[in-house]
Amino acid sequence: MTYRQRVAGPAGRAIPSAYTVTAYEPDSQLASEATADLSGPTTAAV
């Protein structure tokens, strides 16, 4: 599933952003991949 959001950019302007959850296990793991923004390609929390 892809989630869309708007993040603060230069001079407070909103920048469109989207990410897809690539792995999820309740209480243990969450990983995502950026699909339409400048924040970075992959994140993970364990």
Buried (B, 14 or more C-beta within 10 A) or exposed (E): EEEEEEEEEEEEEEBEBEBEEEEEEEEEEBBBBBEEBEEEEEEEEE
